[in-house]
Amino acid sequence: MKITIQESISQVVPNCCLGYLTINDVAVKGTPPALSQEFDRLQIAVGQAYNMDGLPKLPRILAVRNMYKKLHFDPSRYRPASEALVRRVLQKKNLYYVNSAVDVNNYCSIKFLLPFGLYDLEQIVGDCSYMLATEGHYTSIAGKNVSTDDKPFLTDSLGVFGNPTADSRRTAVTLATRKLLAVVYADESVSTAELNNVLDFAADMFVCYNGGTVTGKHIVNAKE
């Protein structure tokens, strides 16, 4: 399985890129105490480092928002997953603990202020493209019917499944998942070296809390 960035994205955001990991033979489980403790420490650090007024002005948050705007994807209406999670922490709302894989994904998204997507690789059919989707709908993980019209999506041969704001229920990671696809939706300011470091950190955390073996680490540039 490989991912490519289509012209509908690359022509508008020519310097964006995706980083992705594939991890096999994982054992997804309930949130381990050690992971929840790491999350608690991260939330404390986020609360000390950021505030709601200054959040939109942070360089990384601003860069992701600018990427959304170039794609005509309103970041105030469709918040990037990373910003939505940080806002929840700053508002002192409880984060949703889902499972050992999804929680690692959310942890990394908050830590690096980048949208991360996590998918059950065995539910993905064929190669994938990152593109502006055509008119249609999909069912989000939350069970909502969401329009795909002119929004950025990962697609496989069955249709859309991944989005830097809200993913599809079809490829959601559950306790039955045995193969993971983790995707970082990087903005134009993220260097290859920085994205490599993000992927390495995420890979270590996924394996630490879910077991398994990293079978692939890739960076796809819009210009390729």
C-alpha positions as CSV (number, residue, x, y, z in Angstrom):
1,M,0.0,0.0,0.0
2,K,1.3,3.4,-0.9
3,I,-0.1,7.0,-0.7
4,T,0.2,9.7,-3.3
5,I,-0.8,13.3,-3.2
6,Q,-3.0,14.3,-6.2
7,E,-2.8,17.5,-8.2
8,S,-6.0,18.9,-6.6
9,I,-3.9,19.2,-3.4
10,S,-0.4,19.8,-4.8
11,Q,-1.5,22.7,-7.1
12,V,-3.0,24.6,-4.1
13,V,-0.5,23.6,-1.4
14,P,2.7,22.7,-3.4
15,N,4.9,22.3,-0.3
16,C,2.7,20.2,1.9
17,C,3.6,16.6,2.6
18,L,2.3,13.5,4.4
19,G,4.3,11.2,6.7
20,Y,3.0,7.7,7.4
21,L,3.7,4.6,9.3
22,T,2.5,1.0,8.8
23,I,2.6,-1.2,11.9
24,N,1.7,-4.9,11.8
25,D,0.8,-7.5,14.5
26,V,-0.4,-4.9,17.1
27,A,-2.4,-5.8,20.1
28,V,-4.7,-2.9,20.8
29,K,-6.2,-2.8,24.3
30,G,-7.7,-0.5,26.8
31,T,-5.7,2.6,27.8
32,P,-2.7,1.3,29.9
33,P,-2.1,3.2,33.2
34,A,1.4,4.2,32.0
35,L,0.0,5.8,28.9
36,S,-2.7,7.7,30.9
37,Q,0.0,8.9,33.2
38,E,2.1,10.2,30.3
39,F,-1.1,11.9,29.0
40,D,-1.6,13.6,32.3
41,R,1.9,15.0,32.3
42,L,1.5,16.2,28.7
43,Q,-1.8,18.0,29.6
44,I,-0.1,19.7,32.5
45,A,2.7,20.9,30.2
46,V,0.2,22.1,27.6
47,G,-1.7,24.0,30.2
48,Q,1.5,25.7,31.4
49,A,2.8,26.5,27.9
50,Y,-0.3,27.7,26.0
51,N,-3.5,29.7,26.6
52,M,-6.7,30.0,24.6
53,D,-6.0,33.6,23.5
54,G,-2.5,32.8,22.2
55,L,-3.3,29.4,20.7
56,P,-4.3,30.7,17.2
57,K,-1.1,32.7,17.0
58,L,1.3,29.7,17.6
59,P,3.4,29.2,14.5
60,R,2.5,25.6,14.1
61,I,-1.2,26.1,14.7
62,L,-1.2,29.1,12.3
63,A,0.6,27.1,9.6
64,V,-1.9,24.3,9.8
65,R,-4.7,26.8,9.7
66,N,-3.2,28.5,6.6
67,M,-3.0,25.1,4.9
68,Y,-6.7,24.6,5.5
69,K,-7.5,28.1,4.2
70,K,-5.6,27.4,1.0
71,L,-7.7,24.3,0.5
72,H,-10.9,26.4,1.2
73,F,-11.4,24.3,4.3
74,D,-12.5,26.6,7.1
75,P,-10.4,25.9,10.1
76,S,-12.8,27.6,12.5
77,R,-15.7,25.4,11.3
78,Y,-13.6,22.2,10.7
79,R,-10.9,22.5,13.3
80,P,-7.7,20.5,12.7
81,A,-7.6,17.5,15.0
82,S,-4.5,18.8,16.8
83,E,-6.0,22.2,17.6
84,A,-9.3,20.7,18.7
85,L,-7.5,18.4,21.1
86,V,-5.3,21.2,22.6
87,R,-8.4,23.4,22.9
88,R,-10.1,20.7,24.9
89,V,-7.1,20.5,27.2
90,L,-7.0,24.2,27.8
91,Q,-10.7,24.3,28.4
92,K,-10.1,21.7,31.1
93,K,-12.4,19.2,29.5
94,N,-11.6,15.6,29.9
95,L,-10.0,14.0,26.9
96,Y,-11.6,10.9,25.6
97,Y,-9.6,7.8,26.2
98,V,-10.4,5.3,23.5
99,N,-7.8,2.6,23.3
100,S,-4.0,2.1,23.4
101,A,-3.6,3.0,19.7
102,V,-6.0,5.9,19.4
103,D,-4.7,7.4,22.6
104,V,-1.1,7.3,21.3
105,N,-2.3,9.0,18.1
106,N,-4.0,11.8,20.1
107,Y,-0.9,12.2,22.4
108,C,1.4,12.7,19.4
109,S,-1.1,15.1,17.7
110,I,-1.1,17.3,20.9
111,K,2.6,17.0,21.4
112,F,3.6,18.1,17.9
113,L,0.5,20.3,17.2
114,L,-0.1,18.4,13.9
115,P,-3.2,16.6,12.7
116,F,-2.6,12.8,13.0
117,G,-4.9,10.2,11.4
118,L,-5.0,6.6,12.5
119,Y,-6.6,3.8,10.5
120,D,-7.2,0.0,10.5
121,L,-4.9,-0.9,7.6
122,E,-6.9,-4.2,6.9
123,Q,-10.0,-2.1,6.1
124,I,-8.2,-0.1,3.4
125,V,-8.4,-1.5,-0.1
126,G,-5.7,-0.8,-2.6
127,D,-3.4,2.2,-2.8
128,C,-4.4,5.6,-1.4
129,S,-4.6,9.1,-2.7
130,Y,-4.8,12.4,-0.8
131,M,-7.1,14.6,-2.8
132,L,-9.9,17.1,-2.8
133,A,-12.9,14.8,-2.8
134,T,-16.0,15.3,-5.0
135,E,-19.5,15.6,-3.9
136,G,-20.7,12.9,-1.5
137,H,-21.0,11.9,2.1
138,Y,-19.4,9.5,4.6
139,T,-20.1,8.4,8.2
140,S,-17.6,9.8,10.6
141,I,-16.3,7.9,13.6
142,A,-18.8,9.9,15.7
143,G,-21.6,8.5,13.5
144,K,-22.3,11.8,11.8
145,N,-23.2,12.1,8.1
146,V,-20.5,14.4,6.8
147,S,-20.2,16.0,3.3
148,T,-17.0,15.3,1.3
149,D,-17.6,18.1,-1.2
150,D,-14.3,19.8,-2.1
151,K,-12.7,18.8,1.2
152,P,-9.2,17.2,1.6
153,F,-9.4,13.4,2.0
154,L,-7.4,10.2,1.9
155,T,-9.2,7.8,-0.4
156,D,-8.8,4.1,-1.3
157,S,-10.7,2.1,-3.9
158,L,-13.8,2.1,-1.7
159,G,-13.9,5.9,-1.3
160,V,-12.9,8.4,1.3
161,F,-11.7,7.4,4.8
162,G,-9.2,9.9,6.2
163,N,-9.4,13.6,6.9
164,P,-7.2,15.9,9.1
165,T,-10.4,16.9,11.0
166,A,-12.7,13.8,11.1
167,D,-12.1,10.2,9.9
168,S,-14.5,7.6,8.6
169,R,-16.0,4.9,10.8
170,R,-15.1,2.3,8.1
171,T,-11.4,2.4,9.0
172,A,-11.7,3.2,12.7
173,V,-9.2,1.4,14.9
174,T,-10.7,-1.0,17.5
175,L,-9.6,-3.7,19.8
176,A,-9.8,-6.1,16.9
177,T,-7.3,-4.1,14.8
178,R,-4.1,-5.9,14.0
179,K,-2.5,-3.6,11.4
180,L,-2.2,0.2,11.8
181,L,-1.8,3.0,9.3
182,A,-0.8,6.3,11.0
183,V,-0.7,9.5,8.9
184,V,0.7,12.9,9.7
185,Y,-1.0,15.7,7.7
186,A,2.0,18.1,7.6
187,D,1.8,21.7,6.7
188,E,4.2,23.5,4.4
189,S,6.5,24.7,7.2
190,V,7.4,21.2,8.4
191,S,10.8,20.1,7.1
192,T,11.6,16.6,6.0
193,A,14.0,16.2,9.0
194,E,11.4,17.4,11.4
195,L,8.8,15.1,10.0
196,N,11.2,12.2,10.2
197,N,11.7,12.9,13.9
198,V,7.9,13.1,14.4
199,L,7.4,9.7,12.7
200,D,10.2,8.1,14.7
201,F,8.8,9.3,18.0
202,A,5.3,8.1,17.0
203,A,6.6,4.7,15.9
204,D,8.3,4.2,19.2
205,M,5.1,5.1,21.2
206,F,2.8,3.0,19.1
207,V,5.1,-0.1,19.5
208,C,5.6,0.6,23.2
209,Y,1.9,0.6,24.0
210,N,0.6,-1.7,21.3
211,G,3.4,-4.1,20.4
212,G,3.9,-5.0,16.8
213,T,6.5,-4.2,14.2
214,V,6.9,-1.1,12.1
215,T,6.9,-2.3,8.5
216,G,7.1,1.1,6.8
217,K,8.0,4.7,7.3
218,H,7.4,7.1,4.4
219,I,7.3,10.8,3.6
220,V,5.3,11.9,0.5
221,N,5.9,15.3,-0.9
222,A,3.2,17.2,-2.9
223,K,5.8,17.9,-5.6
224,E,6.6,14.2,-6.3
